[in-house]
């Protein structure tokens, strides 16, 4: 099994956090979150490899530091297109199973990745780790890699369940709190800084004074 991680250009990273972070902070946060994700994936024994799909040169260089392969996009066509391209690359390499996670789940751990992999059955099979709101799909595992038609977005979890069942596959659902927290909104960011510091992203938020700034903002509206 290989992991596929889509990573859009840093210049466009995390625009939905504009109410909480300036553009430089958003880019730095995303790069650190991606580094946290790659750290966890690289430390997962059950993974044979990592494929990062991006056209951003700094992010590609970061991926290669972790021994990842890089699939270069001609243009940013979105999360779904990047993962589908990654799945096709895996199929062309005769790789039999896919795990895809986004680059913005910094609390991911090797133990969580291992638990998700262990839940995947014999082909054809699908396992999904939902977002904490049970709307998004924060990790999808499939064997073969094209077992499930993928479609990511704010409301992908239940459509993925429906699509798997339409193909005669009963998907397994695994609740994992680290993978379940993707950082898209100011509320997600607030939840990240509330949790114990265990990642590069959290440590930087604290060192840069952002954690304290967010706390002051919460107190001001309380």
N, C-alpha and C positions, 0 to 999 in steps of 0.2 A: 504493500500500500504506500502511495505517495500523498503528500499534502499539497494542495493547490491554494495559494494565497494571492488574491488580487490586490494590487496597490496602485491607486490612481496617482496622478502627478501631485507633488507636494504643493505646487502653486494653487491648486484647487482643494487642498485638504481641509476637511472639517468646517466648511462654511457655515453649517448650522450652529456652530459654537461661537459665532461672531458676537453674540450678546455677552459672552463671558470672557473671551480671549481675543487678543488682537491677532493679526495675520501671522506675525513672526511666532507668536506663542502657539498658534494652531499648527503650524508646520512642524515646530519642534516637538510638540506633543505627539503628532501622528508618527513621526520618525521613531520616537522612543517607544510608542505602543507597538509598532511593527517589530522593533528590536525585541521587545518582551515576548511577542508571539513567536518569532523565529527562535528565540532562546528555548522556549518550551518545546517546540516541535523538534529542534535539533537534539534535545535530550530525551526524546521518546523512543525507546528501543524498538517498538513495533513498527515504526515508520522506516521505510527503505530510502526515502528521499523527499525533497521539498522542491516545489516549482513555484516561483514567484512570477506573476504576470504583471508587467509594468512597462512603461516607456520612459520612466523617470530615471535618469542616470544615477543620481545619488542613492535612490532606493535600490536600484539594481546592484550598485556597489555594496550596499549594506547586505543584501541578500547573499551575495557571493562570499562575504565574510563568514557566513554560517554554512558554507558549502552547498547552498541552494543553486539549482539551475534557474536561469532567467529566460522567460519567453517574452520577447519584446513586442509590444503592441504598436501598430502603426498610428493609432489614435485611441483616445479614451472613449470607449463605447459603453461604459458602465460595468457594474459588478457582474451582472449575469453574463454578458458577452465575454468578459475576462475569464470567468470560471468555465464556461462552455469551451473556450479556446484551450484552456488548460486540460479539460477532460479529453478533448480530441488529441492533444499532444500525448497524454498518457496512453490512450488507445493505440496510437501509432507506434508507441514504444512497447506495446504488449504488456502494459502494466495493468493488473487485474482489478485494482480497487482504488477508490478516490476518497480522500477526506478533504473537504474545503472549509476553511475558516477565514473570516475577514482579518484585516490587519489592525483592527481597533478593539480587540478583546484582551487588554493587557493582563488581566488576572488569570488567564489561562495557565494551566500547569501541566507538566508531563503526566501526572497522575490522572487528571481529567481527560487528557487526550487518550491515554491508555484505556480508561474506562469506556470511552465512546467506541474505540476500536474493538474492544472485547465484546461489545453489544451487537456488533455487526454479524449477521448470520452468513450461511453459505449462499453463494450467488444463485439466483438474483436476490439481492437484499438491500435494504435502505435503513439507515439509522439517522435520526434528526435530534440535534440539541437545540431546543427553542430559546429565543431571547427571553428575558425575565418577564416581559409582558405577554408572552405566548402569541405574539403577532409575527415576529421575524424568525428566520431560521439561521441561527448563529453558527451551526456546524451541520454539514450534510455529509454523510458517508454512504457510498454506493459501490456495489460490486455486481456487475462490471461498472466502470465509470459512467457509462451512458444508461444505467438502469432507470434513471429518473430524469424527466425533462425539468431542467432547473429554471427557476424564476425567482430572483431575489428582489427584496424591497421591504417596505414597512409592514406588508401583510403577506408574507410568503409561507408561514408555517402551515396553516391549514390547507392552502392550495397544494403544498408539497405532499401532505398526507393524502389528499384526494387523488393527486396524480399517481402516487405510488399504488394506491388501491386499484386505480383504473387499469394498472398494468398487472394486477394480480399479486401484488406484493403488500404484505401487511407490515408497515414501517414500525420500527422500534423507536420509542421516544425516551431520551435520557436527559434528566434534569441535572445540569451542572452549573453551579453559581458563578464560577469564574468565566467560563465561556458564555454564560447567559448575559453578562453585562458588556454590551458594546457601547462605545462612547460616541453618541451622535448629538445629544442635546445637552443643554445646561443642567437638566435634572440628572442625566447620566453622569456628567462630570461631578456633580455634587455627591452622588452615590459613590463614585470612585474615591474621592478624597475622604469620605466617611469611613471607608474600610481600612484595616491595618495596612501600613506601608509594606509592600512586599515586591514592588516592581520598580523598574527604572523610571517609568512614567510618573508614578506616585512620588518617588523620591525627588524628581525634578520639580514637580508641582509644589512640593513643600519648600525646596531650596530656593526656588524663584519667587517665593512669597505669594504664589497664586492660591495655595490652600488657605492661608490666612486671609487673603483678600476676599475669597468666596465666603468664608465664615463671617466676615464683617458685613458683607452684602446680605447674607441671610438674616443676621441680627437686625439690620436696618429695616427690614420689611416684616419682622416678627411682631 
